[in-house]
Amino acid sequence: MEFEEPVIQHSIDVGVGAGNHAVPRVIPGPQPIRVARIVVPFPPHRVVTSRVGFNLDVFLRMEMERSSSLSQMMMNEGLVPSEEDELRRRNVIHKLKKIVMEWIKRVAYRHQLPKRYLAMASARILTFGSYGLGVHNAASDIDALCVVPCFANMREDFFVLLYNILASRPEISDIYCVKDAKVPLMRFKFDGISVDLPYAQLKVISIPENVDLFNPFFMRNIDESSWKSLSGVRANRSILSLVPSIEEFQSLLRCVKLWAKRRGLYGNLLGFFGGIHLAVLSAFVCQKHPAAKLSSLVLIFFKTFAFWPCHVPVVLHDRSMRPLFIPGEKHGLWPIHLPGSESDFCHSNITRSTYYKIRAEFLRGHALTKDMLSPGFDWSDLFEHFPYGKIYGRVVKISLSASEKEELEVWVGCVKSRFRWLVVRLEEELQGFIDPNPTEYHVCPAGGGGGKVAEVVFYWGLQPGRSKWIDIEAVEGEFRKTLRNVYHHHHHRRGSASSPSSTARVKLSVVKTSSQQQLLLGNNNDDNNKEQRQRHVSANAPTPVAAGA
């Protein structure tokens, strides 16, 4: 496949090869395409005001007005849950805690613990993720860690007995197990709310209600899987204890997550940011500027990270735990230290291409927010959807299909787990820039198909570099080979003992964005939760009919 030479209106040189501390700069186009140059939409014209004497009262008033308007915008976007929704979630957590306590008593009895231990036996539910940080919305799921004592094992007690107890409850639906993941868990809907329930075991008989996960007594001799499960809760608690104002931190993080989703930067599997990455970046800014209000925090956020050196770790200041770094050890692009740990870093899949996209979007955000107090400033400019169809002339279309809905879900999860490999392989083949759009497009059969999904499609932006040719069939063949062993393990995640079905398919093709304009014009890649990262489109007319909040 040969690419036409695109017309570049503006480009950003991210300074590759100029050292880790190179400062990105805007270069007027047109310019010849280089591997280190990416095309991004230039910020709209800003109103330039004349220089006048600084008036602190006026500044503070305008800052409060900007903060108030941004908070109202977050409310209008549905990012702040209602009291009714909060009550529903609290009830779900309360019921789940009760179920787990009854389950652990049965487990203790089954394992024939001495009578003096039967009454002591207990397990706990600890929330983390967006719900634990208090930045969830009405459609977010709940991350709830099941912390169990030493006598409760994962294979039989958790994935069999507790699974059966939960599956028998009328308020629980769509339950299945993910046994082969780095963090084993169960997923289900509880009163319509999606719940992720991972497992962690402590080497004690009883788990206190307010268990201190930073106490070495509880963290001793735990296995690697439990450590990874517990790290999410530890990170959440560390962040909330380190920020000077939890309310300002939560407001900033809501804004940052919306920005990342709108600009196509939210999705750890594709090489972008996950929730924990954005939480640490937001907490870092809040720590450095404890007195700043929301609007100023947003401005400082983009000013800080638009010029952040690519190999310098982002580390929260924690007097109770000094991070231990090995001199000369490399942690990839944009390393972010995991709060609550001495030496661990947040897992990252950032590649050369996704790093360029992230850096370009930080520069755009900085260019927009630096004139925040200008009369013509509008927050909506910052949160515009990324217009894939306008930026890229061609995209890689990744089509995933299977005969049954459940099999398709397993297949999509399997393929997404190998997306980083595909991004790197396409970078090598094209010697250019790949922009993996995180949005999933769910294609329905012609006529609607009664809501049945025929396939799931991804569209990734392409910008050729030194090579204008791409052998997409060869890349597809290599990608299929990498998926075989992964899928062999993934099909067990619902507890199936059968062989992997042969109906799962993956198809890669390069298409012109002009044929997908209705999908890629930039009005459909907004999603506030795992449940709404989906778009339903007709096979005959590929247009979104349901957009995520």
N, C-alpha and C positions, 0 to 999 in steps of 0.2 A: 504494500500500500504506500503510495507516494503522496506527500502532503503539499498543498499549495503554500507559497510564502505568505504568511499573515501580515496584515498591516498593523503596526504597533503605534498606538496613539501616545502612550506613556509607558515607561518601564522603570523598574526599581533595581538598582545594582546593589546586591546584598554584600558585596565585598569579599566574595570567596577568593581565597588565595592571597588576600592582603593581610592575613593575620586574624587572630581571634577577636581583636578589639577594633576591627574595621567598622566604620560608621556608615550605615546605608545612606545613599544619597539619591535624590530624584534627578533623572536625566531626561531632557526633552527628546522626544522621538521625531521621526522614526529612527530606529537603531537596528543593526543586524542582530539576529537572535544569537544569544550565547547561553550556555548551560546555566550560568549563574544569573541570568536575567529573566524575570518573570513578568507577565502582563497582569496588571491589576487596574480596576477602575479608579480613575483619578478623583479625589474628593471634589464635591461641588464647590462652586465659587462661594467664598466666605465674605461677609461684610467687613470691611476694614474701617475701623473708627479712628478718628484723629486722637493724637496724644493729649491727654488732659492731666491735670494734677490728680494724684491718687487720693481718694476719699475712702477711708476705712469703713465708715457707716454704709456708704453706697455699695462697696464691695461685699460686705457681710449680708446686706439685704438681697443683693442679686444672687449671691451664693445660696441663700436660703430658698429663694424663688426657684432656682435651677434644681436644687435638691428636691423641693416639693413637687415640681412638675415631673421629674424623673420617677419619684415614688408613685405618683398617680399613674404614670404610664405603665409601671410594673403591675399596678392593680388592674388597670384596663386590659392588660395582656393575660390576666388570669394566673399570675405567678404567685399570688398570695392566697392561700386557701381560706374558705369561709369557716365560720364557727361550726356550722353543721358538718362540714367535711372533717374538721379537726376532731369533732366528737366521734364520728364514724371510725376514724383511725385509732383513736384511743380505745374504743370498744374492741376493735380487732386485736390490738396488742394485749388488752386485758384478757380476752378470751383465749388467745394463743398462750399466754403465760399459764393460765389455768389448765389448759390441755397438757402442756409440757410437764407441769408439776404432777398431774395425775399419771402421766406416762412414766415418769422416772420412778414413781413408787412401784408401779408394776414391774419395771425393769429390776429394781432392787429385790423384789420378791422372787422373780424368776431366777436371779443369780444367787438366791438363798443367802443373802447377807444376814449376819447375826441380828437378833431382834433390836439390840441397842442402836444399830445403824439404820434400821428401816425407817424410824421416825425422823432421823437426821437427813436422809437422802433428799437431795433437792437439785434442780437444774434452773437455769435462768435464761431469759430472753433479753438481749441487749441490742438496741437499735443503733444503726449507723447510717452512712451514706447521706443522701439529701434530707431524709427524714430526721436522722440523728443530728444533723447540723441545723435543722430548722429552716431549710430553704426549699422544701417540697412545694408542689402545687396540687391542685385538685386531681390531676391525672397521674401523679407520680406513684411509683410503687414504694413498698416498704422493705428496707433491708433490715432483717432481724436475725441476729446471731443466736443460735442455740448452744449455750455453754453447759456441758454435761460433766458429771463426776467420773472418776477413774474406772468404775465398773460398767459403764454404758459404752458399748462399742458401736462403731459406725455401720458396719456391714449388716448386722442383724437387728440391733435395737433401734437404730436411727432409720435406716433405709427400708426396713421391713415392718417392724412393730409400729413405730411412729407414723410411717407412711400409711399403713392400714387404718390407724386410728383417725388420721386426718381425712383420708379418702372416704371414710364412712360418715363423715359429718355432712349434713345437708347444706350448710353454708359455704362449704369448700368445693371448688370445681377446678378442672384443668390442672390437676396435680401430676407432676412427673419428677423424676430424679435425674440429677446431673452428677453421675458418680465419678467420671473420669477427668473432671476439671481439676485445676490446681487448687481450687477451693471447692470441694464437694458440697452440693446443696440440693434442696428440694425447691421447686417452684410451684405456686398454686395461686388461685384467687380466693380470697376470704371475704365474703360479703361483697363481691365485686371488685375488691382492691387487690392488685397484684402484690404478691409477697415472695421475696427471696429468703430462704431459710438455710444458711450454711451451718456447718457443724464444727465445734471445737471442744476438745477434751482437756480438762485440768486434772492433775494428779492428786485430787482430794476426794473425800467421801461426800462432802456437802459444799455447794456453791453458795456463799453468802449473798444476800439480796443486793448489797452495795459492794460487790466484789471489786477489789482494787487490782486492776490488770497491770499496774506498774510495780506491784509488790513482788519481789523475787520469789517469795514463798509460793505464790500461785503460778508463776511462769516457769518454774523449774521443770526440767525433763519433759517438756511437751514436744510432740512430733512436729515436723515441718508443716504439714497440712494445717494443724491447729494454730501454729504460729502465724501463718498467712491469714487465716480466718480472723484471728484476734487483732491483727495489725490494723484492720479497718476501724475497729472500735477504738483502739489506742490512738490512732491518728486523729479521729474525730474529737476525742476528749482532749488531746493535746492542743489542737487548734483552738477549741473553745476556751481553754484555760489561758492561752497565750495572747489572744486578741484583746485590746484595751476596751472595746465596746462590741459586744456580741450583736447588738441591733444594727450598728453601722456595717459590721462585717457581713451579716446576712443580707442586707440591702445591696451591698457592693457585689456579693457573689451572685445574687439573682440577676443583676444587670450584666455581669460578665458572662454568665451562662447563656443568657438570651443572645448576647452579641456573638458568642462562639457558635451557637446553633444557627443563627441567621447567616453568618458568614462562612458556614461550612467548615468549622474548626473543631467540632465536637464529635469525637469518636476515636477512642484509644486504639481500637483494632485496625483502623485505617491510617494510623500514624499521626493523629492529632491529639488533642487534650481529652482526658477523662475528667470526671467530677473531682477526684482528689487533686489533680494537677491545678485546676482552676481555684480550688479551695485554698491551696497553699499559696498560690500567687496573690490571691485576694488578701489572705491573712498577712502576708509579707508587707503589703502596702499599708494595711491598717496598723501593723506594729510600728512601722517607720513614721507614721503620721497619726498619732493617737487623738489629736484634737480636730482632725479634718472631718468635714461633713461629706455627705454622699457625693455631691457633684464634684467636689475637690478630689475625693478619693478616685473617682473615675478618671479625671484628668491626670492625676499622678500615676495611676495604673498604666495608662498608655505611654506616658512620658518615660516611665521607668523601664518598661519591657520593650519599647520600640528600639532601644539602643543597648539592650542587655547583651553582654558577650556570650557567644553561643555555647562555650564550654565551662562557664562559671556556674557552680551550683546555686540554686535558690534555697536558702536555709533560714528557717525561722529561729529567732533568738530564744533559747530556752535555758534558763539558769540551772534547772534541775537535771539537765541531760546535755552534756557537751558532745556534739557529733564527732565521730572518729573517722577521719579520711586518710586513706593511704596515699602518700605523696606520689604523684605521677600517674595514679590510677585514673583511667578515663571512664566516663559514664555516659558517653554518647552526646547527642545534641540536646541542648536545653535540659540538663539534669536538674531534678527537683528532689530534695531530701525529704524522706518520709517522716513526718512528725511522730514522736513517740519511739523512735528507733535511733540507735547510736550510729549505725553505718549503712542502713538500707536506704535505697532510693525508690521513688515511685516508678513502677514499671512503665516503660515508654517504648513506643514503636515508631518514633519520629525518624523519617528518612530525609535525604537531601531535598527532595521535592516538597515534602510537607513542611519542612523547616522554612523553606523559602516562602511558602504560602502564609505560614504563621507570622513570619517577620514582616511580610508585606502588609498583612492586615493590622498588625500593631502600628506600623507606620501610618496607615490610613486612619486608624483611630486617633493617633496623636495629632495628625493634621487637622482632624475635625474638632477635637475637644480643646485644642490650645486656645481657640477663640471662643471659649464657652460663654464668656460674659458679653460677647457682641450682641447687639440688638437682633440680628437676623439668625441667631443660633437656633437650631431645631434638633432635639434628641433623635427624631425619627431618621435623620441622615445616618447616624451611627449604627442604627439597627436595621438598615436596609438589607433585604435578602441578597445573597451573592448571585449575580446574573450569569450563570454558567453559559447560557445560550448566546449571550452577547460577547463574552470574553473568548470563548473557544470556537474555532471553526469546525472541529471534529472532536468526537468523544469515543472512548472505548465503552461499548455496551456489553455488560455482563449479565447474561440471562440464566437464571437458575430455575429448574422445573423438576417436578416429581408427580407421581400419580395420585398420592394421597396428601392431605393437609398436614398430618403429623410427620410424615416422611419429609415433606418440603421444609418444615420447621427445623428438623434435624440437619438436613442438607444445607440450609442457609447458615446455620450456626457453624457447621463444619467449614464451609467455604470462607466465611468471615474470619475464622481463626487463622487462615492462611493468606489473608489479604496483604499483609506486609510483604510477604514473599513476592506477590504479584506486582506490587508497586515497585519494588527494587528491580524486578526482572524487566518491567516495562521501561524503567529509567535506563537500564543498560541497553535495551534494544533500540530505544529512540534517541538515546544520548541527549535527552531533553528533560522536560518538566511534565510530571503527572499530577493532576489534582483530583484525588479520589473523593467525589461527592458522597457524603455519608448517608444521603437519603435513600431509603428503600422504596421502590415503586412496585406495588402489588397489582399485577395485570390479571383481570378477570376474563373468563371466556366471553365470546360474542353473545349478546343477549343477556348478560349479567351472570348466568350460571348459578343463580341462587346464592350468590355471595361466595362461591367457591373460587379460590385463587388458582390460576393456571400457572403462573410463574412469578418470580421476584426478580426485578431488574435494577441494576446499578448503572449510572452513567459517570464516567471519569473523564475530566478534561485533559486534552492533549496539547502540548506545545512542543513541536519538534526542535531539536538542537542541531548538532552537526550532521545527524542522519535524518533524511526525510522519508526513509523507508522503514516499515515495520512489518515483520512476518508474523501476523497475528495468529495464524494457524499453528506455527511452531510454538509460540508462547502458550497457546491453549493446550497443546499436547503435553508440554512440560508441566503446566499447572495441574492437569488431570492426574499426572503421576504423583505429584506431591499430595494430592487429596485422597489417594486410595487408602493408605494406612490410617490417615486421620479419620476418614469416614468409617472405617472398620471399627474404630473405638467409639466414635460418636453415636453410632446407631444403638448402643447399649444404654444411652442416657435415660431412656424411659423404662429401663429394666427389661428390655426385650432380649431374648436369647437367640432369636432367629438371625439368619445371615443378612447382610446388608442387601437391600433391594437394588435391582439393576435399573430401576426407572429414574433414578436421580441423574440429572443431566446439567452440564455447564457449557455455555456457548459464549465465546468471545468474538466480537466483531467491531470494526471501526465504522462509525456512521457520521454523517454530517449533522451538525446541530440544527440546520434549517429544517430537517425532517422531524425534529423533536422539540420545536420551539415552545409548544404549549407546556411541556414538562420542564424546560430548562431556562425559562425567562427569569427565574429568580423569585417566584412567589410560592414556592412549595417545599422548601427545605427547612422549615421551622418545626421543631419538635421539642416538647418539654419533658418527655418521658419515654421509657422503653416501649410502652404500649402504643404510642402514637408516632413511631418512626416508620409509618407505613402510608402509602398512597395507593388508592384503588383506581385503576384506569381500565377502560374498555379496550379490548383487543382491536376493535375497529377504529376507535377514536381515542388516541392516547392522551387524555386530559385528566388531571386530578379531579376527583369528585368528592374527596374528603381530605381536608388539610388539617394537620396537627396544630394544636393550640400553641 
